[in-house]
Amino acid sequence: MRNAAYYYDLCCKHRGKFVKIYCLNTRKEYVGKIVDIDRQYVWLEPSQPQTQGHGFGYGWGWGAGLVPISLAAIGGFALGTAFFW
């Protein structure tokens, strides 16, 4: 199993690219573009629009709809070229 430092370096290398990340603690796969990284989290802009709480609108834009994923909880990482045609 890889550690958080490995995924931090990997995410820094692929900032701005589309990726698929499997998160161990939520048991979900997240697909999106890496927009920010710090020593604890990688922040993804989802590849699909996220609806707001009222059922309308989209979560696009800086700070809106971004998904934080703990680097320590990453269980898998794939580049977008592996799953986007």
N, CA, C and O atoms as CSV, one atom per row, in Angstrom:
chain,resi,resn,atom,element,x,y,z
A,1,MET,N,N,0.846,-1.185,0.000
A,1,MET,CA,C,0.000,0.000,0.000
A,1,MET,C,C,0.891,1.248,0.000
A,1,MET,O,O,1.894,1.308,0.711
A,2,ARG,N,N,0.512,2.224,-0.798
A,2,ARG,CA,C,1.288,3.467,-0.921
A,2,ARG,C,C,0.946,4.418,0.221
A,2,ARG,O,O,-0.133,4.334,0.807
A,3,ASN,N,N,1.875,5.323,0.533
A,3,ASN,CA,C,1.618,6.275,1.606
A,3,ASN,C,C,1.196,7.634,1.050
A,3,ASN,O,O,1.232,7.859,-0.160
A,4,ALA,N,N,0.797,8.533,1.946
A,4,ALA,CA,C,0.291,9.851,1.553
A,4,ALA,C,C,1.343,10.661,0.793
A,4,ALA,O,O,0.997,11.405,-0.124
A,5,ALA,N,N,2.607,10.529,1.154
A,5,ALA,CA,C,3.673,11.274,0.459
A,5,ALA,C,C,3.767,10.847,-1.004
A,5,ALA,O,O,4.005,11.681,-1.877
A,6,TYR,N,N,3.584,9.564,-1.276
A,6,TYR,CA,C,3.598,9.067,-2.654
A,6,TYR,C,C,2.473,9.718,-3.456
A,6,TYR,O,O,2.698,10.211,-4.561
A,7,TYR,N,N,1.251,9.718,-2.892
A,7,TYR,CA,C,0.110,10.289,-3.602
A,7,TYR,C,C,0.211,11.812,-3.708
A,7,TYR,O,O,-0.256,12.391,-4.688
A,8,TYR,N,N,0.810,12.459,-2.723
A,8,TYR,CA,C,1.039,13.907,-2.819
A,8,TYR,C,C,1.916,14.209,-4.036
A,8,TYR,O,O,1.578,15.073,-4.845
A,9,ASP,N,N,3.032,13.505,-4.165
A,9,ASP,CA,C,3.928,13.715,-5.314
A,9,ASP,C,C,3.240,13.386,-6.629
A,9,ASP,O,O,3.395,14.113,-7.611
A,10,LEU,N,N,2.483,12.301,-6.656
A,10,LEU,CA,C,1.773,11.898,-7.858
A,10,LEU,C,C,0.730,12.951,-8.268
A,10,LEU,O,O,0.620,13.296,-9.444
A,11,CYS,N,N,-0.024,13.451,-7.298
A,11,CYS,CA,C,-1.039,14.472,-7.585
A,11,CYS,C,C,-0.395,15.784,-8.028
A,11,CYS,O,O,-0.915,16.453,-8.921
A,12,CYS,N,N,0.727,16.160,-7.417
A,12,CYS,CA,C,1.436,17.380,-7.843
A,12,CYS,C,C,1.884,17.251,-9.292
A,12,CYS,O,O,1.793,18.209,-10.061
A,13,LYS,N,N,2.363,16.085,-9.663
A,13,LYS,CA,C,2.841,15.847,-11.022
A,13,LYS,C,C,1.706,15.951,-12.047
A,13,LYS,O,O,1.932,16.336,-13.194
A,14,HIS,N,N,0.485,15.604,-11.624
A,14,HIS,CA,C,-0.646,15.546,-12.556
A,14,HIS,C,C,-1.698,16.622,-12.290
A,14,HIS,O,O,-2.853,16.472,-12.687
A,15,ARG,N,N,-1.307,17.695,-11.627
A,15,ARG,CA,C,-2.218,18.823,-11.374
A,15,ARG,C,C,-2.762,19.343,-12.705
A,15,ARG,O,O,-2.018,19.496,-13.673
A,16,GLY,N,N,-4.066,19.614,-12.741
A,16,GLY,CA,C,-4.710,20.112,-13.948
A,16,GLY,C,C,-5.184,19.021,-14.887
A,16,GLY,O,O,-5.818,19.310,-15.901
A,17,LYS,N,N,-4.885,17.770,-14.564
A,17,LYS,CA,C,-5.294,16.646,-15.411
A,17,LYS,C,C,-6.488,15.930,-14.788
A,17,LYS,O,O,-6.731,16.011,-13.584
A,18,PHE,N,N,-7.234,15.217,-15.657
A,18,PHE,CA,C,-8.357,14.412,-15.184
A,18,PHE,C,C,-7.845,13.076,-14.668
A,18,PHE,O,O,-7.007,12.423,-15.289
A,19,VAL,N,N,-8.377,12.691,-13.512
A,19,VAL,CA,C,-7.963,11.453,-12.861
A,19,VAL,C,C,-9.185,10.734,-12.288
A,19,VAL,O,O,-10.266,11.308,-12.160
A,20,LYS,N,N,-8.981,9.474,-11.953
A,20,LYS,CA,C,-9.958,8.704,-11.195
A,20,LYS,C,C,-9.251,8.262,-9.924
A,20,LYS,O,O,-8.180,7.657,-9.980
A,21,ILE,N,N,-9.849,8.565,-8.781
A,21,ILE,CA,C,-9.256,8.222,-7.485
A,21,ILE,C,C,-10.250,7.377,-6.697
A,21,ILE,O,O,-11.422,7.730,-6.572
A,22,TYR,N,N,-9.764,6.255,-6.168
A,22,TYR,CA,C,-10.573,5.425,-5.293
A,22,TYR,C,C,-10.222,5.795,-3.852
A,22,TYR,O,O,-9.053,5.783,-3.465
A,23,CYS,N,N,-11.241,6.121,-3.069
A,23,CYS,CA,C,-11.051,6.555,-1.686
A,23,CYS,C,C,-11.425,5.402,-0.752
A,23,CYS,O,O,-12.544,4.892,-0.807
A,24,LEU,N,N,-10.498,4.997,0.095
A,24,LEU,CA,C,-10.714,3.866,0.995
A,24,LEU,C,C,-11.761,4.132,2.065
A,24,LEU,O,O,-12.555,3.247,2.382
A,25,ASN,N,N,-11.777,5.346,2.632
A,25,ASN,CA,C,-12.694,5.588,3.747
A,25,ASN,C,C,-14.150,5.767,3.303
A,25,ASN,O,O,-15.060,5.463,4.074
A,26,THR,N,N,-14.392,6.253,2.082
A,26,THR,CA,C,-15.772,6.380,1.594
A,26,THR,C,C,-16.158,5.233,0.668
A,26,THR,O,O,-17.335,5.037,0.367
A,27,ARG,N,N,-15.150,4.471,0.216
A,27,ARG,CA,C,-15.355,3.357,-0.718
A,27,ARG,C,C,-16.019,3.818,-2.015
A,27,ARG,O,O,-16.859,3.121,-2.586
A,28,LYS,N,N,-15.618,5.016,-2.467
A,28,LYS,CA,C,-16.159,5.580,-3.707
A,28,LYS,C,C,-15.029,5.903,-4.659
A,28,LYS,O,O,-13.885,6.111,-4.254
A,29,GLU,N,N,-15.379,5.941,-5.945
A,29,GLU,CA,C,-14.455,6.424,-6.963
A,29,GLU,C,C,-14.856,7.844,-7.322
A,29,GLU,O,O,-16.037,8.139,-7.503
A,30,TYR,N,N,-13.871,8.716,-7.424
A,30,TYR,CA,C,-14.093,10.104,-7.793
A,30,TYR,C,C,-13.370,10.362,-9.106
A,30,TYR,O,O,-12.210,9.984,-9.272
A,31,VAL,N,N,-14.064,11.009,-10.037
A,31,VAL,CA,C,-13.481,11.351,-11.330
A,31,VAL,C,C,-13.552,12.859,-11.480
A,31,VAL,O,O,-14.612,13.462,-11.314
A,32,GLY,N,N,-12.417,13.461,-11.793
A,32,GLY,CA,C,-12.391,14.901,-11.980
A,32,GLY,C,C,-10.997,15.409,-12.235
A,32,GLY,O,O,-10.041,14.641,-12.342
A,33,LYS,N,N,-10.898,16.736,-12.334
A,33,LYS,CA,C,-9.626,17.400,-12.595
A,33,LYS,C,C,-9.006,17.845,-11.277
A,33,LYS,O,O,-9.683,18.434,-10.434
A,34,ILE,N,N,-7.717,17.562,-11.099
A,34,ILE,CA,C,-7.000,18.004,-9.904
A,34,ILE,C,C,-6.810,19.515,-10.004
A,34,ILE,O,O,-6.174,20.009,-10.935
A,35,VAL,N,N,-7.373,20.250,-9.025
A,35,VAL,CA,C,-7.247,21.709,-9.042
A,35,VAL,C,C,-6.361,22.238,-7.923
A,35,VAL,O,O,-5.860,23.359,-8.012
A,36,ASP,N,N,-6.160,21.449,-6.870
A,36,ASP,CA,C,-5.294,21.902,-5.777
A,36,ASP,C,C,-4.830,20.699,-4.976
A,36,ASP,O,O,-5.487,19.658,-4.951
A,37,ILE,N,N,-3.691,20.858,-4.322
A,37,ILE,CA,C,-3.130,19.807,-3.479
A,37,ILE,C,C,-2.471,20.483,-2.284
A,37,ILE,O,O,-1.775,21.487,-2.437
A,38,ASP,N,N,-2.690,19.932,-1.098
A,38,ASP,CA,C,-1.882,20.326,0.046
A,38,ASP,C,C,-1.389,19.033,0.701
A,38,ASP,O,O,-1.609,17.957,0.146
A,39,ARG,N,N,-0.752,19.101,1.825
A,39,ARG,CA,C,-0.162,17.904,2.437
A,39,ARG,C,C,-1.200,16.932,3.002
A,39,ARG,O,O,-0.859,15.808,3.370
A,40,GLN,N,N,-2.481,17.362,3.073
A,40,GLN,CA,C,-3.518,16.474,3.590
A,40,GLN,C,C,-4.529,16.046,2.540
A,40,GLN,O,O,-5.028,14.921,2.582
A,41,TYR,N,N,-4.838,16.934,1.592
A,41,TYR,CA,C,-5.918,16.675,0.636
A,41,TYR,C,C,-5.509,16.968,-0.795
A,41,TYR,O,O,-4.629,17.786,-1.066
A,42,VAL,N,N,-6.184,16.267,-1.707
A,42,VAL,CA,C,-6.189,16.620,-3.121
A,42,VAL,C,C,-7.618,17.084,-3.399
A,42,VAL,O,O,-8.579,16.452,-2.963
A,43,TRP,N,N,-7.748,18.185,-4.123
A,43,TRP,CA,C,-9.053,18.770,-4.419
A,43,TRP,C,C,-9.379,18.529,-5.879
A,43,TRP,O,O,-8.624,18.922,-6.768
A,44,LEU,N,N,-10.527,17.870,-6.125
A,44,LEU,CA,C,-10.965,17.571,-7.485
A,44,LEU,C,C,-12.159,18.433,-7.862
A,44,LEU,O,O,-13.051,18.684,-7.051
A,45,GLU,N,N,-12.154,18.881,-9.120
A,45,GLU,CA,C,-13.349,19.473,-9.710
A,45,GLU,C,C,-14.026,18.327,-10.457
A,45,GLU,O,O,-13.482,17.840,-11.448
A,46,PRO,N,N,-15.206,17.885,-10.002
A,46,PRO,CA,C,-15.843,16.721,-10.607
A,46,PRO,C,C,-16.054,16.886,-12.112
A,46,PRO,O,O,-16.263,17.994,-12.604
A,47,SER,N,N,-15.998,15.780,-12.823
A,47,SER,CA,C,-16.182,15.827,-14.267
A,47,SER,C,C,-17.648,15.954,-14.633
A,47,SER,O,O,-17.971,16.285,-15.774
A,48,GLN,N,N,-18.538,15.701,-13.694
A,48,GLN,CA,C,-19.980,15.864,-13.904
A,48,GLN,C,C,-20.465,17.042,-13.069
A,48,GLN,O,O,-19.996,17.226,-11.946
A,49,PRO,N,N,-21.397,17.850,-13.591
A,49,PRO,CA,C,-21.954,18.949,-12.796
A,49,PRO,C,C,-22.589,18.428,-11.517
A,49,PRO,O,O,-23.234,17.380,-11.527
A,50,GLN,N,N,-22.414,19.141,-10.432
A,50,GLN,CA,C,-23.000,18.779,-9.154
A,50,GLN,C,C,-24.179,19.701,-8.885
A,50,GLN,O,O,-24.029,20.922,-8.932
A,51,THR,N,N,-25.353,19.137,-8.603
A,51,THR,CA,C,-26.512,19.980,-8.337
A,51,THR,C,C,-26.397,20.586,-6.953
A,51,THR,O,O,-25.813,19.992,-6.047
A,52,GLN,N,N,-26.957,21.768,-6.801
A,52,GLN,CA,C,-26.972,22.454,-5.517
A,52,GLN,C,C,-28.074,21.843,-4.645
A,52,GLN,O,O,-28.840,21.006,-5.123
A,53,GLY,N,N,-28.163,22.245,-3.394
A,53,GLY,CA,C,-29.137,21.704,-2.467
A,53,GLY,C,C,-30.588,21.917,-2.885
A,53,GLY,O,O,-31.465,21.164,-2.461
A,54,HIS,N,N,-30.856,22.926,-3.705
A,54,HIS,CA,C,-32.222,23.221,-4.121
A,54,HIS,C,C,-32.610,22.481,-5.396
A,54,HIS,O,O,-33.726,22.652,-5.887
A,55,GLY,N,N,-31.721,21.673,-5.935
A,55,GLY,CA,C,-32.046,20.890,-7.108
A,55,GLY,C,C,-31.861,21.626,-8.421
A,55,GLY,O,O,-32.321,21.155,-9.461
A,56,PHE,N,N,-31.202,22.763,-8.393
A,56,PHE,CA,C,-30.941,23.488,-9.634
A,56,PHE,C,C,-29.554,24.083,-9.591
A,56,PHE,O,O,-28.952,24.201,-8.524
A,57,GLY,N,N,-29.049,24.456,-10.747
A,57,GLY,CA,C,-27.722,25.068,-10.809
A,57,GLY,C,C,-26.630,24.019,-10.838
A,57,GLY,O,O,-26.881,22.820,-10.719
A,58,TYR,N,N,-25.436,24.496,-10.998
A,58,TYR,CA,C,-24.283,23.612,-11.091
A,58,TYR,C,C,-23.200,24.076,-10.139
A,58,TYR,O,O,-23.143,25.245,-9.758
A,59,GLY,N,N,-22.342,23.145,-9.761
A,59,GLY,CA,C,-21.282,23.437,-8.811
A,59,GLY,C,C,-19.965,23.779,-9.457
A,59,GLY,O,O,-18.920,23.534,-8.856
A,60,TRP,N,N,-19.962,24.335,-10.654
A,60,TRP,CA,C,-18.709,24.673,-11.318
A,60,TRP,C,C,-18.148,25.965,-10.759
A,60,TRP,O,O,-18.889,26.798,-10.236
A,61,GLY,N,N,-16.863,26.126,-10.867
A,61,GLY,CA,C,-16.205,27.351,-10.423
A,61,GLY,C,C,-15.319,27.089,-9.229
A,61,GLY,O,O,-15.490,26.095,-8.523
A,62,TRP,N,N,-14.372,27.978,-9.004
A,62,TRP,CA,C,-13.431,27.814,-7.913
A,62,TRP,C,C,-14.156,27.807,-6.582
A,62,TRP,O,O,-14.889,28.746,-6.272
A,63,GLY,N,N,-13.967,26.787,-5.811
A,63,GLY,CA,C,-14.566,26.687,-4.498
A,63,GLY,C,C,-15.958,26.075,-4.501
A,63,GLY,O,O,-16.435,25.626,-3.458
A,64,ALA,N,N,-16.611,26.050,-5.644
A,64,ALA,CA,C,-17.965,25.498,-5.728
A,64,ALA,C,C,-17.894,24.094,-6.315
A,64,ALA,O,O,-17.395,23.902,-7.424
A,65,GLY,N,N,-18.386,23.129,-5.579
A,65,GLY,CA,C,-18.434,21.778,-6.085
A,65,GLY,C,C,-17.120,21.021,-6.042
A,65,GLY,O,O,-17.036,19.920,-6.585
A,66,LEU,N,N,-16.092,21.577,-5.415
A,66,LEU,CA,C,-14.820,20.870,-5.316
A,66,LEU,C,C,-14.928,19.756,-4.282
A,66,LEU,O,O,-15.600,19.897,-3.260
A,67,VAL,N,N,-14.259,18.657,-4.567
A,67,VAL,CA,C,-14.304,17.488,-3.680
A,67,VAL,C,C,-12.924,17.302,-3.050
A,67,VAL,O,O,-11.953,17.058,-3.765
A,68,PRO,N,N,-12.819,17.416,-1.696
A,68,PRO,CA,C,-11.549,17.129,-1.035
A,68,PRO,C,C,-11.422,15.627,-0.766
A,68,PRO,O,O,-12.355,14.996,-0.270
A,69,ILE,N,N,-10.275,15.072,-1.094
A,69,ILE,CA,C,-10.017,13.658,-0.835
A,69,ILE,C,C,-8.736,13.574,-0.014
A,69,ILE,O,O,-7.701,14.113,-0.407
A,70,SER,N,N,-8.810,12.909,1.107
A,70,SER,CA,C,-7.652,12.752,1.972
A,70,SER,C,C,-6.575,11.923,1.274
A,70,SER,O,O,-6.853,10.835,0.770
A,71,LEU,N,N,-5.359,12.436,1.247
A,71,LEU,CA,C,-4.263,11.700,0.621
A,71,LEU,C,C,-4.020,10.368,1.324
A,71,LEU,O,O,-3.642,9.385,0.687
A,72,ALA,N,N,-4.237,10.336,2.638
A,72,ALA,CA,C,-4.018,9.111,3.405
A,72,ALA,C,C,-5.061,8.049,3.093
A,72,ALA,O,O,-4.843,6.874,3.391
A,73,ALA,N,N,-6.201,8.435,2.495
A,73,ALA,CA,C,-7.277,7.479,2.224
A,73,ALA,C,C,-7.301,7.001,0.778
A,73,ALA,O,O,-8.172,6.214,0.408
A,74,ILE,N,N,-6.360,7.463,-0.050
A,74,ILE,CA,C,-6.362,7.057,-1.449
A,74,ILE,C,C,-5.915,5.601,-1.563
A,74,ILE,O,O,-4.871,5.207,-1.045
A,75,GLY,N,N,-6.727,4.828,-2.247
A,75,GLY,CA,C,-6.418,3.416,-2.450
A,75,GLY,C,C,-6.153,3.073,-3.899
A,75,GLY,O,O,-5.755,1.951,-4.213
A,76,GLY,N,N,-6.372,4.037,-4.789
A,76,GLY,CA,C,-6.126,3.811,-6.203
A,76,GLY,C,C,-6.133,5.125,-6.959
A,76,GLY,O,O,-6.827,6.068,-6.581
A,77,PHE,N,N,-5.350,5.180,-8.037
A,77,PHE,CA,C,-5.187,6.416,-8.804
A,77,PHE,C,C,-4.989,6.032,-10.266
A,77,PHE,O,O,-4.132,5.204,-10.576
A,78,ALA,N,N,-5.772,6.626,-11.168
A,78,ALA,CA,C,-5.608,6.372,-12.601
A,78,ALA,C,C,-5.694,7.691,-13.339
A,78,ALA,O,O,-6.514,8.543,-12.997
A,79,LEU,N,N,-4.859,7.867,-14.344
A,79,LEU,CA,C,-4.897,9.075,-15.179
A,79,LEU,C,C,-6.097,9.015,-16.100
A,79,LEU,O,O,-6.560,7.937,-16.472
A,80,GLY,N,N,-6.599,10.196,-16.466
A,80,GLY,CA,C,-7.767,10.304,-17.317
A,80,GLY,C,C,-7.624,9.615,-18.651
A,80,GLY,O,O,-8.617,9.139,-19.200
A,81,THR,N,N,-6.425,9.545,-19.193
A,81,THR,CA,C,-6.244,8.896,-20.489
A,81,THR,C,C,-6.578,7.414,-20.419
A,81,THR,O,O,-6.805,6.784,-21.452
A,82,ALA,N,N,-6.610,6.854,-19.227
A,82,ALA,CA,C,-6.925,5.434,-19.074
A,82,ALA,C,C,-8.423,5.159,-19.160
A,82,ALA,O,O,-8.816,4.014,-19.385
A,83,PHE,N,N,-9.281,6.186,-18.984
A,83,PHE,CA,C,-10.717,5.933,-18.980
A,83,PHE,C,C,-11.543,6.926,-19.771
A,83,PHE,O,O,-12.755,6.740,-19.880
A,84,PHE,N,N,-10.941,7.990,-20.338
A,84,PHE,CA,C,-11.661,8.920,-21.212
A,84,PHE,C,C,-11.311,8.599,-22.651
A,84,PHE,O,O,-10.135,8.422,-22.972
A,85,TRP,N,N,-12.301,8.519,-23.523
A,85,TRP,CA,C,-12.059,8.214,-24.946
A,85,TRP,C,C,-12.250,9.432,-25.756
A,85,TRP,O,O,-12.094,9.392,-26.977
